């Protein structure tokens, strides 16, 4: 339904609405607004449809008023979303509050990886500051979890959502809570055991100590990228082991944590509430008081850009991972179904005890059946929190496709070495300039909707996510909205939308917007779908390339036979690949080597017919490499020309993969040089930057083979550049010259070899070549030459 189908939004408002929906649920939406006569400040307004809240969320008018009252009572704190104003009419309740311009914190943290210790420490200290302040006001939050942790534009943490908050102390009197509420992985165990269940009245629990437990779980997630258990109950294997071994668990996630933080986590997550850390204990702990490069002496963030860059570059999708593999210890983590396990099924309605009403009113469940609310038409750019839209891709139609994708922040996560786009770093002044508020859970495709949507549907089907047989929008050109309702690996509800829309001619954006659920679990879900779609799309491309390669063999054999020579029989090869992505990465390199082989052999071919066929194949090989380089987000045209290599150099590379050749083949008139490897560089693996230092090693450790006067000769495009090597044993260090760019080759030579467009002298080679991918410098264009 649209607003007009529910009821028109209030018209007599003391502010102007200035955006479409930026957050949504079954009975609430969030929009940006500003004063009636000014453009600033911009703030967030949550509109709650009172009848829908009561009917579908079991949220009473009294509960809505309590949320407002508690939020207002808390007052201002730099790490808490500020309350501004509220109002209502017969249909709507609206709440104006601070806009979290930085979006969700945990939307910017990699699932199963977490963040560095300094970043985790910084955000944990801000979380403790905010929760301590709430407790000083006598308020317990009772729903501390990643969904409710947002960011300001400067990267500061902001706690949101006070739908489950309660006043546990007033005028010096303490009140025990008996309401079962929260999210299973983050809830404290006494909230389950001491809450009222059906007709059985609970003994009650301390809301402030329950918050301390939840803060401990959030710290764990910051460091590990995953929760320690699915729920603090006996049904959870990890939690049972945590109890049995007195918090000295053997779980791999705990083993990866810094040793200095373990005692803090154990203190905050003591099952015995009487011995659990207080907030004062937390603030005195050595890990809490440790120095931090991101925190100034005044306790504020002092290096926004480096912190944002570190977080941004940690977001990475590993295409070698199997998206269908079960999570670690899944059989142990799964809770058995049936009545005996329903104590923690907080997102479902239990007979005799309506747990649905105890969910936070600002994190409602989105009905996926008969009740569907589309707050805007089309439903695009919807967010799960009060984060603003940052959607420049859909409005810059006049930019070239490749350039736009190069500057698109979401594309970095698909590369082997994620980096902040240059366009964001040039004028960056704060956190928001590096990390956009908009979710990075999206990718782009040049496939049309009739090809792309079935690929998405197949990926969802393989993950066990139901997909309707007919998806609207495919025939009309979009946008297409695929609604997702599933359970995450902790068996908690996960809901959202996959939105496919055209953002320019020939380019579609596929965005994953979460409606309800853990941000890290949604991130994990997005990555699985992305990997499955990658396999589908690029397997198709590889099939075409494989067909071309097969025909290349036929053409070459025919040309050689027609020239009166006998083609050699095929050898056997072994390639170290175990996934589509690793295959594409290796194939990309070998396509480049193939181009170099054809170019290097050209001067030795006397037959014009063979030369003509080889030239035609070289063009095709270059196209193949361009497709593959684009698929792994390498710069397609990283050098102005192909790189010729001598037959001996090519044979040296090929011999590493040859396992055997038929005895009927004549001996090849080539020799393989000693192999050369890259052991250290400025990048990961063989990725380097010009002017950085690379360390090369000769196989076999034969240090006498490297004279002190040796050179490293780089062959890149048509350039041959020799640089004096700094020899140490069987290794050499060398600074990569600025002329080297893209897929290049390094050889250890006895003398300097410099030139342009020539084949280097093989007699001077000591070892190599080694293949090196050198990041090209940003292009400069002199239009007067064109």
PAMIZA-557691 format. One record per residue (C-alpha): x, y, z. Coordinates in steps of 0.2 Angstrom, whole numbers, plus 5000, padded with zeros to 4 digits. Example, Ala and Ser with C-alpha at 12.3 -4.5 7.8 and 13.67 -1.06 7.14 Angstrom:
<sites>
506249785039 506849955036 
</sites>
This chain:
<sites>
500050005000 500550184998 500250325010 498650375002 498050195004 498450195022 498050375026 498750535021 500250595031 499750735043 499750905034 499851015049 501650985053 502851105061 504151055048 504451015030 504750835023 506250845012 506550665006 505750505002 505650365014 507450325021 506850195034 505350075034 504349945043 502649865043 501850015052 503150145052 504250245040 505650375042 505850525032 507050675032 506350845037 506851025041 506151185048 504651265039 505651415034 507451355034 508451225025 509451175041 509551075052 508950915043 508250795055 507350625055 505450605058 504750435061 502850415056 501950275065 500250215059 499450185075 498150065069 499349965060 500549965075 499149895086 498549765073 500149705066 501449745079 500449735095 501049905100 499850005111 499650185112 500350175129 501850095123 502150225110 501950365123 503150275134 504450265120 504350455118 504350485137 505850385140 506850455125 506450635131 506850595149 508650535144 509150705137 510650745126 512250645125 513450655110 513250465108 511350455109 510150505095 509350665102 507450675104 506750835097 504850835097 503250725095 501450745089 499950645083 498350655075 496950525074 497950415063 499850455065 501050475079 502650565073 504350575082 505650705077 507450655081 509250675076 509750615059 511150485060 511950545044 513350405044 512050265043 512250095052 513950065061 513849875058 513349905039 515249955038 515949805047 516449645038 515449485043 516549355050 518049475051 517649615062 518749775064 520449805071 520649815090 520850005090 519250035080 518349915091 519049995106 518550165100 516750125097 516550015113 517150165123 515750275115 514450135118 514950125136 514850315138 513150315131 512450175140 513250235157 512350405154 510750315151 510950215167 511350375177 509650435171 508850275178 508550205160 508950035154 508950015135 508549825134 508849815116 510749845113 511149765097 511949815080 510249865072 510150005085 511950065084 512150215071 513450335066 513550525064 514250605049 515950615058 515950435062 515350445080 514250305088 512450345091 511250235100 509450235093 507850145096 507050165113 505550065110 506049935124 506850055135 506250065153 506450165169 507250045182 507650185195 506750335200 506950445215 508150315222 507050165220 507550015210 506249925200 506449745193 505949715176 504949555171 504649585152 505449465140 506249565126 507749585116 508649495102 509149315106 511049325102 511249485113 510049455127 510649425145 510149245151 509249315166 508049405155 507449235149 507449145166 506749295177 505349355165 503549335166 503049185155 501149165152 500349145169 501949125178 502649285185 504449305184 505649355199 506249505189 507949565182 509049725183 508949815166 510549895169 511549735171 510649655156 511249805146 513049775152 512949595146 512249655129 513749785127 514949635130 514149535116 514249695105 516149715109 516349525104 515449555087 516549715084 518149605086 517549445078 516149495066 515049365073 514049325089 514749205102 513149105102 511349105095 510549125112 511149115130 510148955133 510648765135 510048735117 511548835111 513148725110 514248875112 513448945127 513348775135 515248755133 515448935139 514548885155 515448715157 517148785155 516948935165 517049055150 518648965144 517848905128 518748825114 517648905101 518748975087 517949145088 518549165106 520249095101 520449235088 520149375101 521549485108 522049405125 521949565134 520149585130 519549415136 519449455155 518449605151 517149505141 517149365154 516749495167 515349585157 514549415153 514549325169 512949225171 512949265190 512249445190 512949475207 514749455201 514549535184 515549685180 514749855184 514950005173 516350065185 517249895183 517149905164 517850085164 519350035175 519849885165 521549895158 520849855140 519649995142 520950125148 522250065135 522950205123 522150215106 522850305091 521050365086 520650445102 521250615108 521750665125 519950735127 519250565122 518550615105 518950545088 520550635081 520850545065 519250525055 519950495038 521150355043 519850265054 518650275039 519950215027 520350065037 518550015039 518150045021 519649945015 519149795027 517549765017 517949625005 517049484996 518049324995 517449234979 518449084984 517249044998 515848924996 514249014999 513248855001 514448785014 513648775032 514248895045 515548825057 514748705070 513048735062 512348565069 512848615086 512248795085 510548755078 509148755091 507948605090 506148645084 504648615094 503848685110 505348645120 506448775111 505248915110 505849005125 506949115114 505949125098 505549305102 505149345084 503649225084 502049225093 501949085107 500349015113 499749095128 501149225128 501149355115 503049395113 502749495097 502149635108 503849645116 504849685101 505449855099 504249965090 505550045079 506149875072 504449805067 504249645057 503849675039 502349565034 502749465019 501049395016 499349485014 499949645022 501249745012 501649925014 502550015000 502950185008 503550254991 503250204973 504350134967 505150064983 506950104981 508350174992 507450115008 508550095023 508350015040 508850165050 508850355050 510250355037 510150475022 510150435004 511750454994 511250394977 512350484965 512450344953 510650364947 510850544942 512450554933 511950484916 513150584906 514750494913 515550344905 515050184912 516850124916 517350284924 515750284935 516050114941 517850154945 517250294957 515850194964 516250144982 515249984982 516449914968 517949914979 517349764990 517449654974 519349684971 520749584978 521349734987 519949854992 520450034991 519550204993 519150274976 520250424972 518750534969 518250514988 519950544995 520450694985 519450814995 518950715010 518850805026 517750695037 517250515040 515650535029 516750585014 517650415014 516250295019 514550345012 513050325023 512150225010 512450035011 513849955001 512749795000 512549814981 513349764965 513149814946 512749714931 512649754912 511449604910 509649654906 508249614918 507749464908 509449384911 509849464928 508249424938 508249234934 510049234940 509649314956 508049204958 509149054956 510449114969 509049144981 508348974978 509948884981 510048974998 508348915002 507449085001 505749074993 505549174977 503849214969 503549124952 503149294944 504149454948 503449614943 504449744933 505449624923 504449654907 504249844909 506049874912 506049894931 506249934945 506149754951 505849724970 506149544977 505549534995 506649425006 506049335022 507149205029 508149155045 509949195047 511249065053 510749105071 508849065067 508349245069 507149335057 508049425042 506949525031 507349655017 507149694998 508249664983 508049814972 508549804954 508449964944 509250044929 510550174934 511150214916 511050154899 511549964899 511849964918 510849894932 511049914951 510649774962 510449844980 510049744996 509149845008 508749775026 507049795034 507349695049 508749585056 510549595061 511649705049 513049575050 511849435045 511149535031 512949575025 513349385026 511749355015 512149485002 513949415000 513249234997 512049304984 513449404976 514549254975 513249144968 512749274955 514649304951 514749114947 513249114936 513749274926 515549234924 515349044920 514349104905 515749224900 517049084902 516048964892 516149084877 518049114880 518348924881 517448904865 518549034857 520148954864 519648784857 519448864840 521148954841 521948784842 521048724827 521548884817 523348874822 523448684819 522748714802 523848864798 525448764803 524948614793 524548724777 526348794779 527048624778 527448594797 526748474809 525848544825 526448474841 525248364852 524548434867 525448424884 524648394901 524448544913 524048564931 523348734937 523048784955 521248834955 519848784966 518448904962 517649014948 518549164955 520249084957 520049014939 519649194932 521149274941 522349144934 521549144917 521749334917 523549324920 523749184907 522849274894 524049414896 525449294894 524649224879 524649404871 526449424876 526949254868 526049304851 526849474851 528649404856 528549264842 527949384828 529749424823 530249244821 528749194810 529149194792 527549124786 526249264782 524849144783 525349094801 525749274805 524049324799 523149194810 524249234825 523849414824 521949384823 522049274838 523049404847 521649524845 520349394852 521549354867 521649534871 519749544872 519649394883 520949474895 519949634895 518349534900 519249444914 520149594921 518549684922 517749544931 519049554945 519049744944 520849764938 521049914927 520649844909 521849964900 523249974912 524549994898 524550084881 525249924872 525349734874 527049664881 528149564870 529149424878 530449304871 530049124868 531249074882 530349184894 528649124889 529248944891 529848984908 528149034914 527248894905 528448754912 527748794929 526148714924 526648574912 526648404920 527048304905 527148304886 526948164873 528648074869 528148094850 528448284851 530148344846 531148434859 530648614860 532048734855 531748834871 532548834889 531748884905 532649004916 532748984935 531049034942 530949204951 529649234964 528949394973 529049374992 528649544998 527849704990 526849854994 525249764990 524449594993 525149454983 525849514967 524949684967 526149834967 526250014965 527550114955 528950184966 528650044979 529949914984 529749734978 530849594985 531149454973 531949274977 532749154965 532248974967 533448854975 534348974986 535848984975 536549144980 538149134970 537049144954 536649324958 538149444955 538149604966 538049704950 536349624945 534949714938 533049694938 532349714921 530549764919 529649724903 528049824903 527149864886 528449914874 529649984888 531149884894 531849964910 533349904920 533549954938 535049904949 534649774961 535049774980 535649594982 535649504998 535949314997 534749244985 533549384986 533549564978 532549714982 532149844969 531150004967 529749984953 530050124941 528550234937 528450184918 527950004924 526049984923 524749844923 525249664920 527149674919 528649554920 530249564930 531849474926 533449464935 534849514922 536749524923 536749684914 535649834911 534449814896 533449964891 532450004876 530750024868 529849904856 531249784856 531449604862 532749594876 534349484875 533949314883 535849284885 535849414900 534449334910 534849254926 533149214932 531349244929 530149314923 529049344937 527249414934 526849574943 525249674942 525649864945 524249984949 524250114935 524450294939 522850404936 522750444918 523150624912 522450674895 523150804883 521650844872 522750954860 523550784854 521850704850 
</sites>
